[in-house]
Amino acid sequence: MLDVDKATKELRSTTLEAIERTTALTWGARAAASYRLSLAEKTAKKRFRRFYEGENFRQEAFEHASMADEDGRLLREVRDEVEESRSEALAGLESLAVAT
């Protein structure tokens, strides 16, 4: 359910840049968490699903980070932090392909 009153208060008290920054960090954390969860899944199907979700969250993080600042600093920070978890999850998926 939409909470328009809450959104109105937020828009009156917070800059758009701050909202975009917070949103980028939230989506980035979701991406990293999804990649980590991918490694813990027991079946290949579930591992791929978690990785796919991570890819979607990562893209959202990039979109919001790119709107948060003009010099790309936040985008690079989010990318670098997410990339470690993504690389590990991708290696885990690649090991499944080698095993089959």
PyMOL commands that set and color helices and strands:
alter all, ss='L'
color gray80, all
select helices_A, chain A and resi 4-13+16-40+44-68+73-99
alter helices_A, ss='H'
color red, helices_A
deselect
rebuild
show_as cartoon
